[in-house]
């Protein structure tokens, strides 16, 4: 099939009319067709898209479908003819429509036998109806109105009401192309009205994790409504009852039924939560007994994850393990222990010990998450728009950099999250206590002080703690997996040290040798840190999307601190922001290691600056200011690629991190040029371009991105446009790469970075 042409159709409906051509007669997507020829082996594998073969019966079926579509859109006299043009064994289908006059609605009436139903319809109709006098006669709008009023009936106790009770009669015999419309709702056969049902008793049954109900169950009559039967012997009644939103004496409401199912599923402890079923009482009271049958997940699970990094002499691995208990204390509290161990080797740097570890990062954390807000005060269950949570967490981190520093940190917090509406999420951490300690290698400490790099020594070598609070607000997070037009916002604020400052001043605690107040014998940090993630999603139909993201942040030390805690600084680079740079290898500002530390081999020997440069290789590119922007276009390539949906993306990333204040000169005697200035944002920002593939396997997305450095701010003037100036060295080594290696301790300059990840970058 070569082409489909539709003529004579109003512009408003021409694109939709094309969708009524049978799928088997649609032109092939060129890429999908090539994948079919490449992988399918004459149809043995279902890969790509088989070639569309002309079928005259399907052409006739498509003609009838287009004709009906136009009639349903108000062109009641529309006629469609088809023709076929053949050229070089490829067919063009031509559908020519004669729409005729557009029929409009002249008058709308209703005929509803039940007066209560009639009143309910007339009160609500102005709010939901798409059918109005003077409007186009459209059967899709009639179907929409029927479904909307059906839902209203189901929200108001009409358990036995069906869509089939709603019918439309219309008269289009007038010569002036108008329609008189009547909506009719009959009573059930043999009844004078539609019955209204109320909720009575509720039976909750929990099977074992295999879905069976063997042996003796824990059975409890909780109150006058709830009877609880648990064959798994693992759940307290409150676990389920708190999220049953249909209560005795209330009108049956389909929204409360759906809400109950959704919230019980969101607890993440049940494998199967079907909609509640109902049984009518055999009397004339119109009451419903509710039955909820639940199958739990296995209580214990363990997940192992791993990644491998290989890039220009750097290689390493990342190992992770997560143990989960989904029902601690029998009340749906989820207990998790996470272990993550990252090790990096660097043959490009570690010539004397090529198998030695350059750095490693060990993180161990434990959390207990309750599906409710736990406070000293009584609060109602905030579950209308989502499950609220209370999370108690504790985390330990050990970071080791060969020949430089060993840092340990210990963090404890209590966090609440809840949904104000379906679109508005709040996360509050009222208590966050963090302790961190750094031990610098004595030789490295001497080199830092000799080079006047006291700020680095102070940043990574001090022992400090803080107590703070955090708040995060998210808007439209529930739409992130949709393909609609919307704006997403995430804003966070992290403030620490104010309470400790107040107490230290109140009790006049002593100051340390640096002039900072102490509390319990330790210096404490005082700071404020804010970050925004703002995105605009625009759909072009289907699964084509354009996303623009703006992600600024700033951290300000004040009061008892003149520098942020090491763990609070911003870094950039990696798979989720500036994708052409490895993590922690971009910025700050126009910082250039070779210029700041001095080129290696000065004065005929390896300089101290070169030694410091290699020691601080993974630590010195941080800032208190961050500004990142991303523009990404996403599109679908094919529906079936070895069992997954294959999607593509093209993107541009721009931004950097900066220091809030200018820093002292380095070993070379030159300033780092890393300070944030509004007048220098463009000059000191980086830019990359790239493309990627996404393999969507329903439950998660595998992502592979190839990003290319386009503008690198470590260079000056026009030399920043590295891809334009040195595109001939994209995959080869030439003078530019050779000079970079000579002035950067042998480090190679890479234009391209491959990123493999799970999930979307944003």
NUKE-743532 format. One record per residue (C-alpha): residue in one letter; x, y, z. Coordinates in steps of 0.1 Angstrom, whole numbers, padded with zeros to 4 digits, always signed. Example, Ala and Ser with C-alpha at 12.3 -4.5 7.8 and 13.67 -1.06 7.14 Angstrom:
2
A+0123-0045+0078
S+0137-0011+0071
//
This chain:
762
X+0000+0000+0000
X+0014+0034-0010
X-0010+0061+0000
X-0045+0069+0013
X-0063+0100+0000
X-0096+0113+0014
X-0114+0140-0005
X-0145+0160+0003
X-0144+0158+0041
X-0146+0188+0063
X-0111+0198+0076
X-0123+0193+0112
X-0129+0155+0105
X-0104+0147+0077
X-0077+0132+0100
X-0102+0113+0121
X-0119+0099+0089
X-0085+0084+0078
X-0085+0063+0110
X-0116+0045+0098
X-0096+0029+0070
X-0090-0007+0080
X-0056-0013+0096
X-0048-0039+0071
X-0051-0013+0043
X-0030+0014+0059
X+0004+0022+0044
X+0033+0006+0062
X+0057+0025+0084
X+0090+0023+0065
X+0111+0015+0096
X+0086-0011+0109
X+0085-0027+0075
X+0123-0030+0073
X+0124-0046+0107
X+0098-0071+0095
X+0120-0081+0065
X+0151-0081+0087
X+0139-0102+0117
X+0106-0119+0110
X+0118-0147+0087
X+0087-0148+0065
X+0063-0143+0094
X+0078-0168+0118
X+0086-0141+0143
X+0062-0113+0151
X+0087-0084+0147
X+0079-0051+0130
X+0050-0048+0106
X+0040-0071+0078
X+0034-0055+0044
X-0001-0043+0038
X-0017-0062+0009
X-0046-0047-0011
X-0079-0064-0002
X-0110-0052-0021
X-0134-0064+0006
X-0115-0044+0033
X-0116-0014+0010
X-0154-0017+0008
X-0156-0021+0046
X-0134+0010+0050
X-0157+0030+0027
X-0188+0020+0048
X-0170+0029+0080
X-0160+0064+0067
X-0196+0070+0055
X-0210+0060+0089
X-0185+0082+0107
X-0196+0112+0087
X-0233+0104+0093
X-0226+0101+0130
X-0210+0136+0129
X-0243+0152+0116
X-0239+0147+0079
X-0270+0124+0078
X-0271+0122+0040
X-0233+0117+0035
X-0222+0093+0008
X-0186+0080+0002
X-0172+0064-0030
X-0139+0046-0034
X-0113+0042-0062
X-0079+0025-0065
X-0048+0036-0084
X-0021+0011-0091
X+0015+0022-0098
X+0046-0001-0097
X+0026-0028-0077
X+0017-0002-0051
X-0019+0010-0045
X-0033+0044-0037
X-0068+0043-0021
X-0089+0073-0028
X-0121+0079-0008
X-0144+0107-0021
X-0171+0120+0001
X-0202+0140-0006
X-0212+0152+0028
X-0245+0169+0021
X-0261+0193+0046
X-0250+0194+0082
X-0279+0187+0105
X-0283+0207+0137
X-0304+0201+0168
X-0336+0223+0169
X-0352+0211+0201
X-0344+0187+0230
X-0369+0170+0252
X-0369+0143+0278
X-0393+0116+0287
X-0384+0101+0321
X-0411+0081+0340
X-0394+0081+0374
X-0397+0117+0388
X-0367+0113+0411
X-0346+0102+0381
X-0360+0131+0361
X-0351+0156+0387
X-0316+0142+0390
X-0312+0144+0352
X-0324+0179+0349
X-0303+0192+0377
X-0271+0177+0364
X-0276+0180+0326
X-0263+0215+0323
X-0230+0203+0339
X-0222+0173+0317
X-0242+0175+0285
X-0225+0179+0251
X-0258+0181+0233
X-0274+0216+0230
X-0300+0233+0208
X-0284+0248+0178
X-0254+0224+0180
X-0244+0198+0155
X-0262+0165+0157
X-0235+0141+0168
X-0242+0105+0179
X-0208+0104+0197
X-0221+0133+0219
X-0253+0113+0225
X-0232+0083+0236
X-0211+0106+0259
X-0242+0120+0275
X-0257+0085+0281
X-0224+0074+0298
X-0222+0105+0319
X-0257+0102+0333
X-0252+0064+0338
X-0223+0073+0361
X-0244+0099+0379
X-0271+0073+0386
X-0244+0048+0399
X-0231+0075+0423
X-0266+0080+0438
X-0276+0045+0448
X-0290+0032+0416
X-0271-0001+0417
X-0295-0019+0392
X-0294+0009+0366
X-0280+0000+0332
X-0271+0021+0301
X-0297+0003+0281
X-0324+0022+0300
X-0313+0054+0282
X-0325+0057+0246
X-0328+0086+0221
X-0354+0092+0195
X-0348+0118+0168
X-0368+0132+0139
X-0349+0145+0109
X-0377+0146+0084
X-0377+0184+0082
X-0365+0201+0050
X-0344+0226+0068
X-0317+0201+0080
X-0327+0202+0117
X-0333+0174+0142
X-0357+0172+0171
X-0343+0150+0198
X-0359+0132+0227
X-0341+0114+0255
X-0361+0085+0271
X-0356+0066+0303
X-0381+0039+0311
X-0387+0023+0344
X-0377-0014+0350
X-0402-0039+0338
X-0430-0043+0363
X-0418-0015+0386
X-0431+0021+0391
X-0396+0035+0397
X-0359+0027+0398
X-0349+0013+0432
X-0322+0031+0453
X-0299+0008+0473
X-0279+0014+0505
X-0249-0004+0519
X-0255-0030+0546
X-0229-0055+0560
X-0194-0061+0545
X-0175-0094+0545
X-0137-0092+0539
X-0119-0124+0530
X-0081-0127+0526
X-0068-0159+0511
X-0032-0171+0513
X-0006-0158+0488
X-0015-0187+0465
X-0051-0176+0463
X-0065-0205+0483
X-0085-0206+0515
X-0074-0238+0533
X-0076-0246+0570
X-0088-0224+0598
X-0091-0186+0594
X-0087-0157+0617
X-0124-0146+0620
X-0136-0115+0637
X-0168-0095+0638
X-0152-0060+0639
X-0183-0039+0644
X-0219-0039+0632
X-0208-0037+0595
X-0175-0055+0590
X-0168-0092+0593
X-0132-0101+0588
X-0119-0136+0577
X-0081-0140+0572
X-0068-0174+0559
X-0033-0160+0557
X-0032-0151+0595
X-0010-0121+0586
X-0032-0090+0585
X-0048-0069+0613
X-0084-0059+0603
X-0076-0022+0604
X-0052-0027+0575
X-0081-0032+0551
X-0110-0016+0569
X-0093+0019+0569
X-0095+0019+0531
X-0130+0006+0526
X-0150+0038+0517
X-0185+0023+0515
X-0201+0025+0550
X-0233+0010+0563
X-0263+0032+0557
X-0247+0051+0528
X-0261+0051+0493
X-0244+0027+0469
X-0218+0048+0450
X-0197+0034+0422
X-0170+0060+0429
X-0166+0048+0465
X-0164+0013+0451
X-0136+0022+0427
X-0118+0042+0454
X-0118+0012+0477
X-0103-0010+0451
X-0077+0016+0441
X-0065+0023+0477
X-0063-0014+0487
X-0042-0020+0455
X-0020+0010+0463
X-0011-0005+0497
X+0014-0027+0477
X+0008-0057+0499
X-0020-0074+0478
X-0015-0092+0445
X-0052-0092+0435
X-0079-0067+0446
X-0109-0071+0424
X-0139-0048+0426
X-0162-0056+0456
X-0192-0077+0448
X-0227-0072+0461
X-0256-0093+0471
X-0291-0079+0474
X-0310-0087+0506
X-0341-0109+0499
X-0364-0083+0514
X-0379-0050+0502
X-0354-0027+0520
X-0331-0024+0489
X-0299-0031+0509
X-0266-0045+0496
X-0242-0068+0514
X-0207-0062+0502
X-0180-0089+0497
X-0143-0081+0493
X-0120-0110+0483
X-0082-0103+0485
X-0051-0123+0475
X-0019-0110+0493
X+0015-0108+0478
X+0043-0129+0493
X+0054-0111+0524
X+0091-0113+0518
X+0110-0105+0486
X+0146-0097+0476
X+0158-0079+0445
X+0194-0078+0432
X+0205-0051+0407
X+0238-0044+0390
X+0254-0021+0365
X+0288-0020+0348
X+0307+0011+0337
X+0333+0012+0310
X+0346+0045+0296
X+0382+0054+0284
X+0402+0035+0310
X+0376+0039+0337
X+0357+0008+0347
X+0337-0003+0376
X+0305-0018+0389
X+0275-0009+0409
X+0258-0036+0430
X+0225-0032+0448
X+0203-0054+0469
X+0168-0046+0483
X+0151-0068+0509
X+0114-0061+0515
X+0090-0072+0542
X+0055-0060+0530
X+0036-0065+0562
X+0056-0057+0593
X+0036-0059+0625
X+0005-0071+0605
X-0005-0036+0596
X+0008-0032+0560
X+0039-0014+0572
X+0066-0020+0545
X+0101-0026+0559
X+0130-0023+0534
X+0167-0027+0538
X+0188-0014+0508
X+0224-0020+0501
X+0243-0003+0473
X+0280-0007+0467
X+0298+0012+0439
X+0335+0007+0430
X+0354+0026+0403
X+0388+0017+0388
X+0408+0041+0367
X+0436+0027+0346
X+0441+0061+0329
X+0451+0076+0363
X+0464+0047+0384
X+0495+0037+0364
X+0514+0023+0394
X+0485+0001+0405
X+0463-0006+0375
X+0440-0029+0394
X+0437-0006+0424
X+0404+0010+0435
X+0401+0047+0428
X+0369+0053+0448
X+0341+0033+0463
X+0308+0043+0478
X+0289+0020+0502
X+0253+0029+0512
X+0231+0010+0536
X+0196+0022+0545
X+0165+0009+0563
X+0130+0023+0561
X+0096+0015+0577
X+0067+0030+0558
X+0032+0030+0573
X+0001+0035+0551
X-0012+0063+0573
X-0002+0095+0590
X+0012+0087+0624
X+0012+0117+0648
X+0004+0123+0685
X-0029+0138+0673
X-0059+0120+0659
X-0063+0126+0622
X-0088+0113+0597
X-0077+0088+0571
X-0065+0110+0542
X-0071+0084+0515
X-0095+0101+0491
X-0068+0109+0465
X-0041+0085+0475
X-0026+0065+0503
X-0008+0087+0528
X+0024+0075+0543
X+0046+0079+0573
X+0082+0069+0567
X+0109+0063+0593
X+0144+0060+0577
X+0180+0057+0587
X+0209+0057+0562
X+0246+0051+0565
X+0271+0061+0537
X+0309+0054+0535
X+0327+0072+0506
X+0364+0064+0500
X+0387+0082+0475
X+0421+0067+0471
X+0449+0089+0485
X+0425+0117+0495
X+0396+0112+0519
X+0373+0088+0537
X+0338+0103+0545
X+0311+0087+0566
X+0276+0101+0571
X+0246+0090+0591
X+0211+0104+0584
X+0178+0098+0603
X+0144+0113+0593
X+0107+0111+0597
X+0087+0119+0565
X+0050+0123+0558
X+0035+0123+0523
X-0002+0128+0514
X-0023+0139+0484
X-0044+0171+0488
X-0061+0164+0455
X-0055+0140+0426
X-0030+0165+0412
X-0014+0179+0444
X+0011+0159+0465
X+0028+0171+0496
X+0059+0156+0513
X+0069+0169+0547
X+0100+0159+0566
X+0098+0177+0600
X+0128+0160+0615
X+0160+0152+0595
X+0192+0148+0616
X+0225+0142+0597
X+0260+0136+0610
X+0290+0135+0587
X+0327+0130+0592
X+0357+0133+0569
X+0392+0120+0574
X+0417+0134+0548
X+0449+0116+0539
X+0477+0135+0557
X+0498+0139+0525
X+0468+0151+0506
X+0460+0175+0534
X+0495+0190+0533
X+0492+0194+0495
X+0458+0212+0498
X+0470+0236+0524
X+0503+0243+0506
X+0482+0251+0474
X+0459+0274+0494
X+0430+0251+0487
X+0416+0254+0522
X+0380+0254+0509
X+0384+0218+0497
X+0400+0207+0529
X+0372+0223+0549
X+0346+0208+0526
X+0356+0172+0526
X+0376+0169+0559
X+0354+0184+0586
X+0331+0167+0611
X+0297+0183+0613
X+0261+0177+0620
X+0228+0194+0614
X+0191+0191+0622
X+0166+0204+0596
X+0133+0201+0579
X+0122+0195+0543
X+0091+0202+0522
X+0083+0191+0487
X+0052+0199+0466
X+0044+0181+0433
X+0017+0191+0408
X+0004+0167+0381
X+0027+0138+0390
X-0003+0115+0382
X-0001+0126+0345
X+0036+0117+0339
X+0028+0085+0321
X+0000+0101+0299
X+0003+0116+0265
X-0018+0148+0271
X-0008+0184+0273
X+0000+0194+0309
X+0025+0212+0331
X+0044+0193+0358
X+0059+0211+0388
X+0081+0199+0417
X+0095+0223+0442
X+0115+0214+0473
X+0129+0234+0502
X+0155+0221+0527
X+0164+0242+0557
X+0188+0232+0585
X+0205+0244+0616
X+0180+0271+0627
X+0169+0253+0659
X+0204+0244+0668
X+0215+0280+0662
X+0187+0292+0685
X+0196+0267+0712
X+0234+0274+0710
X+0228+0311+0713
X+0203+0306+0741
X+0228+0285+0761
X+0258+0304+0749
X+0277+0273+0738
X+0314+0276+0730
X+0328+0282+0695
X+0354+0260+0678
X+0388+0271+0665
X+0371+0284+0633
X+0347+0306+0652
X+0316+0285+0646
X+0292+0277+0674
X+0290+0241+0686
X+0262+0221+0701
X+0270+0190+0722
X+0307+0196+0714
X+0303+0196+0676
X+0300+0223+0650
X+0267+0224+0632
X+0257+0235+0597
X+0231+0262+0589
X+0218+0265+0554
X+0188+0268+0531
X+0185+0248+0499
X+0158+0250+0472
X+0152+0233+0439
X+0126+0234+0412
X+0117+0209+0384
X+0093+0225+0359
X+0083+0207+0328
X+0059+0214+0299
X+0045+0183+0281
X+0030+0188+0246
X+0013+0160+0227
X+0013+0157+0189
X-0011+0128+0189
X-0004+0091+0194
X+0027+0087+0215
X+0046+0117+0201
X+0056+0142+0228
X+0077+0173+0232
X+0090+0180+0267
X+0108+0210+0279
X+0123+0209+0314
X+0138+0236+0335
X+0156+0225+0367
X+0173+0253+0388
X+0185+0250+0423
X+0204+0271+0449
X+0219+0263+0483
X+0229+0292+0507
X+0250+0287+0538
X+0245+0313+0564
X+0246+0320+0602
X+0270+0294+0616
X+0283+0282+0582
X+0301+0297+0553
X+0300+0266+0531
X+0274+0239+0524
X+0278+0204+0537
X+0295+0182+0511
X+0264+0161+0507
X+0242+0191+0501
X+0261+0205+0471
X+0249+0202+0435
X+0266+0181+0408
X+0257+0176+0372
X+0264+0151+0344
X+0250+0117+0340
X+0220+0099+0325
X+0193+0123+0338
X+0205+0158+0330
X+0237+0166+0310
X+0240+0133+0293
X+0272+0139+0274
X+0292+0141+0306
X+0298+0115+0333
X+0285+0122+0368
X+0304+0150+0386
X+0325+0159+0356
X+0310+0191+0345
X+0316+0226+0358
X+0315+0245+0381
X+0312+0274+0356
X+0342+0276+0333
X+0364+0256+0357
X+0393+0240+0338
X+0414+0216+0357
X+0445+0220+0335
X+0444+0258+0339
X+0435+0258+0376
X+0461+0233+0387
X+0487+0239+0360
X+0497+0216+0332
X+0516+0184+0342
X+0553+0183+0337
X+0560+0219+0345
X+0596+0227+0355
X+0606+0193+0342
X+0588+0172+0368
X+0553+0162+0378
X+0539+0192+0396
X+0520+0194+0429
X+0492+0209+0409
X+0490+0178+0387
X+0490+0156+0418
X+0461+0175+0433
X+0443+0175+0401
X+0443+0137+0400
X+0434+0134+0437
X+0404+0157+0434
X+0393+0143+0401
X+0359+0131+0412
X+0353+0157+0439
X+0361+0192+0428
X+0333+0198+0403
X+0304+0209+0425
X+0285+0241+0432
X+0258+0259+0453
X+0239+0269+0421
X+0224+0247+0395
X+0206+0255+0363
X+0197+0227+0338
X+0173+0227+0309
X+0163+0199+0286
X+0143+0197+0254
X+0133+0162+0243
X+0111+0149+0215
X+0097+0113+0220
X+0081+0092+0194
X+0070+0056+0188
X+0090+0035+0163
X+0071+0002+0164
X+0047-0017+0186
X+0065-0050+0187
X+0102-0053+0189
X+0111-0086+0205
X+0082-0083+0229
X+0086-0047+0237
X+0074-0014+0223
X+0103+0004+0207
X+0104+0042+0210
X+0129+0069+0201
X+0140+0103+0213
X+0161+0132+0202
X+0172+0158+0228
X+0192+0189+0237
X+0206+0194+0272
X+0220+0227+0285
X+0232+0241+0318
X+0258+0237+0345
X+0266+0242+0382
X+0283+0272+0397
X+0299+0283+0430
X+0278+0309+0448
X+0309+0330+0456
X+0343+0333+0438
X+0370+0310+0451
X+0408+0317+0457
X+0434+0312+0430
X+0447+0276+0424
X+0482+0262+0423
X+0487+0277+0389
X+0480+0312+0403
X+0448+0315+0382
X+0412+0318+0396
X+0389+0288+0388
X+0364+0311+0370
X+0335+0292+0387
X+0313+0319+0402
X+0277+0323+0392
X+0270+0356+0374
X+0239+0365+0354
X+0261+0383+0328
X+0280+0351+0322
X+0253+0324+0321
X+0255+0317+0284
X+0293+0317+0282
X+0296+0293+0312
X+0268+0269+0302
X+0274+0236+0286
X+0253+0220+0258
X+0249+0186+0243
X+0228+0169+0217
X+0218+0133+0213
X+0194+0106+0204
X+0181+0075+0222
X+0160+0043+0222
X+0135+0033+0248
X+0124-0003+0251
X+0090-0003+0269
X+0082-0037+0283
X+0050-0025+0301
X+0063-0026+0337
X+0094-0005+0331
X+0114+0011+0304
X+0150+0003+0294
X+0168+0033+0280
X+0199+0038+0258
X+0210+0073+0250
X+0240+0085+0229
X+0249+0121+0238
X+0275+0144+0221
X+0292+0173+0237
X+0283+0204+0216
X+0295+0233+0238
X+0320+0228+0266
X+0325+0258+0289
X+0359+0247+0302
X+0373+0262+0270
X+0372+0299+0260
X+0354+0318+0232
X+0347+0300+0200
X+0368+0270+0212
X+0338+0260+0234
X+0319+0248+0203
X+0339+0215+0203
X+0316+0194+0181
X+0317+0220+0153
X+0354+0228+0156
X+0366+0192+0159
X+0339+0170+0144
X+0367+0152+0124
X+0379+0138+0158
X+0345+0126+0168
X+0356+0089+0167
X+0393+0094+0160
X+0423+0110+0178
X+0438+0141+0164
X+0457+0173+0176
X+0428+0184+0198
X+0425+0152+0217
X+0463+0148+0219
X+0467+0183+0233
X+0439+0177+0259
X+0456+0145+0271
X+0490+0162+0274
X+0476+0190+0295
X+0451+0169+0316
X+0473+0141+0331
X+0466+0118+0303
X+0428+0120+0305
X+0411+0114+0272
X+0385+0138+0258
X+0353+0120+0248
X+0328+0137+0226
X+0302+0109+0230
X+0288+0093+0261
X+0265+0063+0261
X+0240+0061+0290
X+0221+0030+0299
X+0193+0034+0324
X+0159+0021+0336
X+0130+0045+0334
X+0127+0078+0316
X+0154+0106+0323
X+0126+0129+0335
//
